[in-house]
Amino acid sequence: MALLLKTEAGRGDSWRRALLAADPGLDLRQWPEVGDPADIEYALVWFPPKGALKSYPNLKVIFSIGAGVDHLASDPELPKGVPIVRMVEPGLTAGMTEFVLMSVLYHHRFMLDYAEQRRNKVWREIDQVPPWDRRVGIMGLGVLGGDVAEKLVALSFDVAGWSRSPKDLPGVARFHGPGGFIPFLNRSDILVCLLPLTAETTGILDARAFAALPEGAALVSVGRGPHVVEADLLAALETGWLGAATLDVFQTEPLPPESPFWDHPRVVLTPHVASLTIAKTASEFVIDNIRRHQAGRPLLHAVDPDRGY
């Protein structure tokens, strides 16, 4: 049994060390030096070239290094019938929760406005809103969204969540399905997108969605870039209907130099770093799942092919 490893550039050595610490006897093959393709039974990958994985005839499970699996699902030559496992590990969850809490608090406490005042040498207090009067909406209530919701409730925010199917989270107002989407948006002063990327969620944040938000609302986009129709977002920001946005993901990455988001005064921009997979804890998750598979037990966090996540 051999595990193929293909990581983000520059992270291969840290992943190798972590995987071998989790299983010193692991037969680890690091891309592109994989040896005999027939040896590969498991693959831990991030953005493998299209069609590359079909060359391993004995591949049994594909693990995504990130929480998303759209980089795999978009491969038309992906081996049929091979289970895909999305990454769920404590470091990734903690990192996303930290980033979202930071972003929500940044907009909640008017930090973009204070930054503008600083540039203009203006010393003026802005009336503060208590957290229980600030309505935060979370799109996607899986592992990441559920943890974010729990922490925001603990900070006394008025939290609601919207998901594909009903979810039950203490202290969270729950909306689901197409019928619940607009009512959910209507009560979201700060909107957080943590959805998986599927055919149904591509372009979900468009002009209609932005118009349904309260005037002056803020967006925190940390799911995938194609969730957002960027021209519609820019239009909503230009009219002032949207007051601000934190954008970590984009339609095109790296973000092109000519993008208007770089210099937009109402945008906080980061280069897809809201949360990074931690090699140590992620390796333990992968090795545990390999052992489960070898023992004939169900894989943890396997993707549902019908839903795409």
Secondary structure, DSSP 8 states (H G I E B T S, - for coil): -EEEEE-STT-HHHHHHHHHHH-TT-EEEETT----GGGEEEEEESS--TTGGGG-TT--EEEESSS--HHHHT-TT--TT--EE----HHHHHHHHHHHHHHHHHHHTTHHHHHHHHHTT---------GGGSEEEEE--SHHHHHHHHHHHHTT-EEEEEESS----TTEEEEEHHHHHHHHHHT-SEEEE-----TTTTT-BSHHHHHHS-TTEEEEE-S-GGGB-HHHHHHHHHHTSEEEEEE---SSSS--TT-TTTT-TTEEE-SS-S----HHHHHHHHHHHHHHHHTT---TTB--TTTT-
